Amino acid sequence: MATWSNLSLQNSTSPLMEQLIFFHDHTLLILMMITILVGYLLSTLFFNKFINRFLLEGQTIEIIWTILPAITLIFIALPSLRLLYLLDEVDNPSITLKAIGHQWYWSYEYSDFLSVEFDSYMIPTNELSMNGFRLLDVDNRTMLPANTQVRMLITAADVLHSWTVPALGVKVDATPGRLNQTNFFINRPGLFFGQCSEICGANHSFMPIVIESIPMKLFINWIKMNS
């Protein structure tokens, strides 16, 4: 999870988030190159005392500064479109989890099993244990198996919400009367935190998301205990 001293992106825990970080670094590198080039040209213009009294038009330079940005945009657009399609693709999921947004908590349904469902409320600060995370820990964590393709179905019961877990690279709107779908692959065990990312009312800040990724054997035992 991100702490107060973390200024960059969270460590990825899914292949899609790794690709998002690569794309971020790729785009940032292009922006830095453009900034350096424009800064160099501006500084030379500021400190150059020479002028061209006979320069009326420069077709060559206009062609260059039209084609170069077009090529630059292609280098940004192609990986962006590839990533956009990868984020939307759901390919042979092993498990389906449904998340329903309420004011102001999340409820979850494991529809592949015998009606395993529960509500997930934030733990108030005065009830938090010493090693708990303030405004992030919940009473019922969402258990998911590691190294497994997971399909998420997201909806809402009342107003707009947004189910978001930054470490997984997942952010999906929860819309009343509509079922949105996404997928992810958790590649390591651990705790992954998220929050509602759509302003949904007075307690918008108090409906966190906690995913606990565990090995498949432990997940099957947990399902047996709760079904």
C-alpha positions as CSV (number, residue, x, y, z in Angstrom):
1,M,0.0,0.0,0.0
2,A,1.0,3.6,-0.4
3,T,2.2,5.5,2.7
4,W,2.4,9.3,3.3
5,S,6.0,9.3,2.1
6,N,5.3,7.5,-1.2
7,L,5.2,10.0,-4.1
8,S,5.2,7.5,-7.0
9,L,2.8,4.7,-8.0
10,Q,2.2,1.7,-5.8
11,N,4.1,-1.5,-6.4
12,S,2.2,-3.6,-8.9
13,T,0.6,-6.9,-8.0
14,S,-0.9,-7.7,-11.4
15,P,0.4,-7.9,-15.0
16,L,-2.0,-5.2,-16.1
17,M,-0.7,-2.8,-13.4
18,E,2.9,-3.6,-14.5
19,Q,1.9,-2.6,-18.1
20,L,0.3,0.6,-16.8
21,I,3.5,1.5,-14.9
22,F,5.6,0.8,-18.1
23,F,3.3,3.0,-20.1
24,H,3.5,5.8,-17.5
25,D,7.3,5.7,-17.6
26,H,7.3,5.5,-21.4
27,T,5.0,8.6,-21.7
28,L,7.0,10.5,-19.0
29,L,10.2,9.9,-20.9
30,I,8.7,11.4,-24.1
31,L,7.4,14.4,-22.2
32,M,10.9,14.9,-20.6
33,M,12.5,14.9,-24.1
34,I,10.0,17.4,-25.4
35,T,10.4,19.6,-22.4
36,I,14.2,19.6,-22.7
37,L,14.1,20.3,-26.5
38,V,11.6,23.2,-26.1
39,G,13.6,24.6,-23.1
40,Y,16.8,24.5,-25.2
41,L,15.1,26.2,-28.1
42,L,13.6,28.9,-25.9
43,S,16.9,29.6,-24.1
44,T,18.8,29.9,-27.5
45,L,16.1,32.4,-28.7
46,F,16.3,34.4,-25.5
47,F,20.1,34.7,-25.5
48,N,20.6,35.0,-29.3
49,K,21.2,38.5,-30.5
50,F,21.0,37.6,-34.2
51,I,17.9,38.1,-36.3
52,N,16.9,37.3,-39.9
53,R,15.5,40.4,-41.5
54,F,14.5,38.6,-44.7
55,L,12.6,35.6,-43.1
56,L,9.0,35.8,-44.3
57,E,8.1,32.1,-44.2
58,G,9.8,28.8,-43.6
59,Q,8.0,25.9,-45.2
60,T,10.7,23.4,-44.3
61,I,10.6,24.1,-40.6
62,E,6.8,24.1,-40.6
63,I,6.7,20.7,-42.2
64,I,9.2,19.4,-39.6
65,W,7.3,20.8,-36.6
66,T,4.0,19.3,-38.0
67,I,5.4,15.8,-38.7
68,L,7.4,15.4,-35.5
69,P,4.5,15.9,-33.1
70,A,2.4,13.5,-35.2
71,I,5.1,10.8,-34.9
72,T,5.4,11.5,-31.2
73,L,1.6,11.0,-30.8
74,I,1.8,7.7,-32.6
75,F,4.4,6.5,-30.2
76,I,2.0,7.4,-27.3
77,A,-1.3,6.3,-28.9
78,L,-0.3,2.7,-30.0
79,P,0.8,1.4,-26.6
80,S,-2.2,3.3,-25.0
81,L,-4.7,1.6,-27.3
82,R,-3.1,-1.8,-26.8
83,L,-3.3,-1.4,-23.0
84,L,-6.9,-0.2,-23.2
85,Y,-8.0,-3.4,-25.0
86,L,-6.0,-5.5,-22.5
87,L,-7.8,-3.9,-19.6
88,D,-11.2,-4.6,-21.0
89,E,-10.5,-8.2,-22.1
90,V,-11.9,-11.0,-19.8
91,D,-10.3,-14.3,-20.8
92,N,-11.4,-17.6,-19.2
93,P,-11.8,-16.4,-15.6
94,S,-11.4,-19.1,-12.8
95,I,-13.6,-17.2,-10.3
96,T,-16.3,-14.5,-10.4
97,L,-16.7,-11.9,-7.6
98,K,-19.6,-9.4,-7.5
99,A,-19.2,-6.1,-5.7
100,I,-22.2,-4.0,-4.8
101,G,-21.7,-0.4,-3.7
102,H,-24.0,1.0,-0.9
103,Q,-24.1,4.2,1.1
104,W,-21.6,3.6,2.6
105,Y,-20.2,0.1,2.5
106,W,-19.5,-2.7,0.0
107,S,-21.2,-6.0,-0.2
108,Y,-19.6,-9.0,-2.0
109,E,-21.1,-12.2,-3.6
110,Y,-19.1,-15.3,-4.7
111,S,-21.7,-16.5,-7.2
112,D,-19.6,-19.5,-8.2
113,F,-20.2,-21.1,-4.8
114,L,-23.2,-21.8,-2.5
115,S,-24.3,-18.2,-1.8
116,V,-21.2,-17.0,-0.1
117,E,-21.9,-13.3,0.5
118,F,-21.1,-10.7,3.1
119,D,-21.0,-6.9,3.8
120,S,-17.7,-5.1,4.3
121,Y,-17.8,-2.1,6.7
122,M,-14.9,0.1,7.7
123,I,-13.6,-0.5,11.2
124,P,-14.1,2.7,13.3
125,T,-10.9,4.3,14.7
126,N,-11.9,3.6,18.3
127,E,-12.3,-0.1,17.6
128,L,-9.1,-0.5,15.5
129,S,-6.4,-2.8,16.7
130,M,-2.9,-1.6,17.3
131,N,-1.6,-3.0,13.9
132,G,-4.7,-1.9,11.9
133,F,-4.8,0.8,9.2
134,R,-6.9,3.8,10.0
135,L,-9.7,4.5,7.5
136,L,-8.6,1.5,5.5
137,D,-9.3,-1.7,7.5
138,V,-12.6,-3.5,7.2
139,D,-14.4,-6.1,9.3
140,N,-14.8,-8.6,6.4
141,R,-11.9,-8.7,4.0
142,T,-12.4,-9.9,0.4
143,M,-10.6,-13.2,0.1
144,L,-9.2,-14.1,-3.4
145,P,-6.8,-16.8,-4.5
146,A,-3.3,-15.7,-5.8
147,N,-2.2,-16.6,-9.3
148,T,-5.8,-16.9,-10.5
149,Q,-7.7,-15.0,-13.2
150,V,-10.5,-13.2,-11.4
151,R,-13.6,-11.6,-13.1
152,M,-15.2,-8.7,-11.2
153,L,-18.8,-7.7,-11.7
154,I,-19.5,-4.3,-10.2
155,T,-22.8,-2.5,-9.6
156,A,-24.4,-0.2,-7.0
157,A,-27.7,-0.3,-5.0
158,D,-28.3,3.5,-4.6
159,V,-25.9,6.1,-6.1
160,L,-22.7,6.1,-8.2
161,H,-19.7,4.5,-6.6
162,S,-16.3,3.4,-7.9
163,W,-14.5,0.1,-7.0
164,T,-10.8,0.9,-7.0
165,V,-7.7,-1.0,-6.0
166,P,-4.5,0.9,-7.3
167,A,-2.1,-2.0,-6.8
168,L,-4.2,-4.1,-9.2
169,G,-4.7,-1.3,-11.7
170,V,-8.5,-1.6,-11.3
171,K,-11.0,1.3,-11.3
172,V,-14.5,0.5,-12.3
173,D,-17.6,2.6,-11.9
174,A,-20.5,1.1,-9.8
175,T,-23.6,2.3,-11.5
176,P,-27.2,1.6,-10.2
177,G,-29.0,-0.7,-12.6
178,R,-25.9,-1.5,-14.6
179,L,-23.4,-4.4,-14.3
180,N,-19.8,-3.4,-15.2
181,Q,-17.1,-6.0,-15.7
182,T,-13.4,-6.1,-15.4
183,N,-10.7,-8.7,-14.7
184,F,-7.3,-9.0,-13.0
185,F,-4.7,-11.5,-12.1
186,I,-3.2,-11.3,-8.6
187,N,0.4,-12.6,-8.9
188,R,1.4,-12.7,-5.2
189,P,-0.3,-13.1,-1.8
190,G,-0.8,-10.1,0.4
191,L,-3.1,-7.3,1.5
192,F,-4.2,-4.8,-1.1
193,F,-6.2,-1.7,-0.2
194,G,-8.5,0.6,-2.1
195,Q,-11.3,3.1,-1.7
196,C,-14.4,4.3,-3.4
197,S,-13.2,6.8,-6.0
198,E,-16.6,8.4,-6.9
199,I,-18.0,11.1,-4.6
200,C,-21.1,9.3,-3.3
201,G,-22.3,11.3,-0.3
202,A,-21.4,12.3,3.3
203,N,-19.4,9.1,4.1
204,H,-17.7,8.7,0.8
205,S,-14.3,8.6,2.5
206,F,-15.3,5.8,4.8
207,M,-16.0,2.8,2.5
208,P,-12.6,1.2,1.9
209,I,-11.8,-2.0,0.0
210,V,-9.5,-4.6,1.3
211,I,-8.4,-7.7,-0.8
212,E,-6.5,-10.5,1.0
213,S,-4.8,-12.6,-1.6
214,I,-4.1,-16.1,-0.3
215,P,-2.9,-19.5,-1.8
216,M,-5.7,-21.5,-3.6
217,K,-5.7,-24.2,-0.9
218,L,-6.4,-21.7,1.9
219,F,-9.0,-20.1,-0.3
220,I,-10.9,-23.3,-0.8
221,N,-10.8,-23.9,3.0
222,W,-12.2,-20.4,3.6
223,I,-15.0,-21.0,1.1
224,K,-15.9,-24.3,2.9
225,M,-16.0,-22.5,6.2
226,N,-18.3,-19.7,4.9
227,S,-20.6,-21.7,2.7
